[in-house]
Amino acid sequence: MQQQAEHIVHGYDEDLNTLTSALSEMGGQVESMIDDAVRAIKKRDSALAEDVIARDAIVNELQEKIDADALRMLALRHPMAADLRRVIGAMRAANDLERIGDLAEGIARRAMNINKSEKVELSRGVARMGKLVKVQLKSALDALLNDNADQAVDVWLQDQDVDALYASLFRELLTYMMEDHRNIQACTGLLFVAKNLERVGDHATNIAEIVYFSVHGRSLVTEALARSESDG
Amino acid sequence: MSADSEKLSKLSGFDRTVISILGLLAILGLGAVLNAPLAASAAAAALYYLSIQIYGRLPRPRDLPDPSLISDDTTAGLFDQRLIADSFSEAVWIINSREQIIYANKAAAALFGPTPFGRRLATVMRDPAITQLVKTVLQGSSTEPTDFHMTGAVERHFRVTGTAIHVEPKPEPVLAVTRAAPAPIEAKLKRFTMLVFYDVTDFVKFARTQGDFLANASHELKTPVASLLGYIETLRGHAKDDAGARERFLLIMQEQAQRMERLISDLLSLRQIEQSEHLAPSAAADMCAAVNFALDTVTPLARARGVAVTLEAPSVVQVRGHQDQLVQLCLNVIDNAVKMSPKGGKVMLELSTAAQWRAQDIMGAETPPHQSSRQIVSPAAAAQGYAVLKISDEGPGFAPNHIPRLGERFYRVAGDRSSREKGTGLGLAIVKHLVLRHRGGLMVTSTSAPNYTFGADILESHAAASSSATFDSTESEKRDTPIQTGTCFTIVIPLHRENDGGLN
């Protein structure tokens, strides 16, 4: 969504660029929320978790702004073709980002709970998953802001890594719970966190699909299915 | 600049700066109708002044050396402000009042890639702290520096300072010359923010790895030390006079001590690699020589285990890398492959080059059953192409549930009792970090026997218990046909090219 737009009406360009700016700002905010939420678990930092919870309001506000801007553009400028996909893409991506913000808030709330119990080393797997998801989210946002469809496909393919890690983490936490029932409370919390992270990965995948559609005007999922059918 | 310097020598430093800025504006931006070159040149001049104020390494304007020295062409070139800004090792960006990037020095271009001039900062740098910093500085308040870290395969940490630059639009001479430029935009361009990114990765990394190293070392050494103590106690106690037991115990103790030694040396080299990870090597190294050297080292072990190792490679493959580290990299993967192989197995090494690398090529949507693959490290984009090294073995392969955790330090595949040599669990972690440092990529594809998984175990025991045709015959046939198991690691390293400035 990033090339400096060039239209005859200067205001049109301004509108498109403002939309991109807001989307980028929202992406940055969400990225740092996920980052901080995971860190709050890793470092047992409840103050940081509270900070994350407070920042969800900013993200919600930004989504409303993007929605309003996009609606205004649709009404006033009647965008066509690539511009239309771009505006619709911005609305959809903002929706996914808002959900990611909510998930980050959820993780922060869990973090405050988990931090009340004793165990620390149990959270290592979750921290690792957080790192992987963060990289996924970053690549998805980079692809979104640079209109990079190839990078989007990479993100889309690597979602299976997140899913696999989630499955492996699930098993690991289950083992801890079977080992010692005093772990159950903390581990259940961590399971929810892992689930939230896995959903963040799914939303990153959604954003990748949006990018692909915005660039090519075709659906990534349909094309991948068609390709795998013709291959095998 | 040199022509002006004599006339300027009587003025105060600040006045002189303003005048030199105006002079520069006049020289560089004269006929320009667009505002971008104007703004860029003004900012560059301001940067020059500020950098001298901040760094103090270069003579201040009032201490300008003898004019005869400056009139010398090469010396005069030194005072070109762009050249000076480019020679900073810190990345510098200048942001105008509309939050667009209007200037980036060389270090910034190397760090963030080609600079998107004119784009709003928020769309380039998503970090909310930096956006906020720029906003605050543009409003005229001063701020504390903020911390910024680049996530990605290799993490980097920066301390970012924002400094306000005010360029006063001096009325008379400039307005006369640049009347063509639209006045309102000119008025808006008065305030700039200079962002300087100080790389503090070294400090952050050092503090972190120091802690990690101590934690890992003490945790991993605890078990062998405890076992050594146990044997020593037994030897001093009731096994005192038993020659047979003593011999056996001493052998075990030696093995434990050797394991501790391996562990320590692995930990040390891992820490060393980690600390230089954020600095990509820039020299040329021969991948082919590295593979051959590693192969020679592993050959005795392979012969002893009855494993055949074959190599297919061109004579020379120049990559951007560190020769010794490439040898270490190859040694670790080949050694690993040999140890995974059964007696009489084959290990195949293939070295080739590829113009580009995409994850899609190896990780298709459709994979054969029991095969799983993963991109452990994705390579950095390299226009010059990659060297591709494939190492395949015929070992038992990794079950899908182990794949996501490969490369994690101290992760050993549970139940892997086939190998007599107990690894340290650091081999693949070292490989991963070496690849990261070389900005390369690491992929794994593994086919494992189906009954290797937890689920299949239960199925099988069920089938045995019911011992009847509850499962249809095709199912069991499928399980009976032997599957060629094995693991293939693919390592890609960016090639070396002449005049290669080196990436970061």
Contacts between the chains, C-beta under 8 A, distances in Angstrom:
chain1	res1	chain2	res2	distance
A	2	B	116	7.9
A	2	B	119	7.4
A	2	B	123	6.4
A	4	B	118	6.4
A	4	B	119	6.8
A	17	B	120	6.9
A	20	B	120	7.9
A	20	B	123	5.4
A	21	B	120	5.0
A	21	B	122	4.9
A	21	B	123	5.5
A	24	B	120	7.9
A	24	B	122	5.1
A	24	B	123	4.1
A	24	B	124	7.9
A	24	B	126	5.5
A	25	B	122	4.9
A	25	B	126	7.3
A	25	B	128	7.2
A	25	B	131	6.6
A	27	B	126	5.2
A	28	B	122	7.2
A	28	B	125	7.6
A	28	B	126	2.9
A	28	B	127	5.6
A	28	B	128	5.1
A	28	B	131	6.9
A	29	B	128	5.2
A	31	B	126	6.1
A	31	B	127	7.9
A	32	B	127	6.7
A	32	B	128	5.7
A	32	B	129	7.5
A	35	B	151	7.4
A	128	B	408	7.2
A	131	B	151	8.0
A	134	B	151	5.5
A	135	B	151	6.3
A	135	B	152	6.5
A	135	B	153	7.4
A	138	B	151	5.5
A	138	B	152	7.0
A	141	B	126	6.6
A	145	B	123	5.8
A	145	B	126	7.9
A	150	B	358	7.0
A	153	B	360	6.1
A	154	B	358	7.5
A	154	B	359	5.2
A	154	B	360	7.5
A	154	B	378	7.1
A	157	B	359	5.8
A	157	B	360	6.4
A	157	B	363	5.4
A	157	B	365	7.9
A	158	B	359	7.1
A	158	B	375	6.6
A	158	B	378	8.0
A	161	B	374	5.9
A	161	B	375	7.5
A	161	B	404	6.2
A	164	B	372	7.8
A	164	B	374	7.5
A	164	B	400	7.0
A	164	B	401	7.7
A	164	B	403	6.4
A	164	B	404	4.4
A	165	B	404	4.3
A	165	B	405	7.7
A	167	B	401	6.9
A	168	B	401	5.4
A	168	B	402	8.0
A	168	B	404	5.3
A	168	B	405	6.2
A	171	B	401	7.0
A	224	B	365	5.3
A	225	B	365	7.8
A	227	B	365	6.6
A	228	B	364	7.1
A	228	B	365	4.0
A	228	B	366	4.5
A	231	B	364	6.9
A	231	B	365	7.9
A	231	B	366	5.9
A	232	B	366	4.8
